[in-house]
């Protein structure tokens, strides 16, 4: 089965700083064993379908509970798998 690559962007974001909603989102996916790649406009995780989907579910709840006003998610099959 192919791996999934998910990228998410949490708003509001503060240029040059990770605010509480972004940190909550990163913590949520880290708890699923991911080492997220944090970029300027999004954070990426890659893994098997069930693990990625579970992590994204927890990430959405954590980010919104921490004050996110919007979370944008994009999921693709990882071409490297």
C-alpha positions in Angstrom: 0.0 0.0 0.0 1.3 3.5 -0.9 2.2 5.9 1.8 0.3 9.2 2.1 1.9 12.6 2.3 -0.2 15.2 4.1 0.5 18.9 4.3 -1.4 21.2 6.6 -1.4 24.9 7.2 -2.9 26.3 10.4 -4.2 29.9 10.7 -3.7 32.3 12.1 0.0 32.3 11.8 2.5 34.9 12.9 5.4 35.4 10.6 8.6 34.3 12.3 6.8 32.6 15.2 4.7 29.4 15.8 1.6 30.4 17.7 -0.4 28.1 20.0 -2.6 26.6 17.3 0.3 25.7 15.1 2.2 24.2 18.1 -0.9 22.2 19.1 -1.2 20.8 15.6 2.5 19.8 15.5 2.3 18.2 18.9 -0.8 16.2 17.9 0.9 14.6 14.9 4.1 14.1 16.9 2.1 12.0 19.3 1.4 9.6 16.4 5.1 9.1 15.9 5.7 11.5 13.1 8.6 13.9 12.8 6.8 16.6 11.0 8.7 18.8 8.5 7.8 22.3 9.4 8.0 24.8 6.5 7.3 28.4 6.0 3.7 27.9 4.9 2.9 24.3 6.0 3.8 21.2 7.9 4.3 17.8 6.2 3.9 14.2 7.4 4.3 11.0 5.5 3.2 7.5 6.5 0.7 4.7 6.0 -2.9 5.7 5.3 -4.4 4.7 8.6 -1.7 6.5 10.7 -1.8 9.7 8.6 -5.6 9.9 8.7 -5.7 9.3 12.5 -3.0 11.9 13.0 -4.8 14.4 10.9 -8.0 13.9 12.8 -6.3 14.6 16.1 -4.4 17.5 14.6 -7.6 19.2 13.4 -9.2 18.9 16.9 -6.0 20.1 18.7 -5.5 23.1 16.4 -9.1 24.3 16.5 -9.2 23.8 20.3 -6.1 26.0 20.6 -7.7 28.8 18.6 -7.1 28.1 14.9 -9.5 29.9 12.7 -8.7 27.8 9.6 -6.8 24.6 8.9 -6.1 23.7 5.3 -5.1 20.1 4.5 -3.8 18.5 1.4 -3.3 14.7 1.1 -1.5 12.9 -1.8 -0.1 9.4 -2.3 3.6 9.8 -1.8 5.3 9.2 -5.2 8.4 7.9 -3.4 6.6 4.9 -1.9 
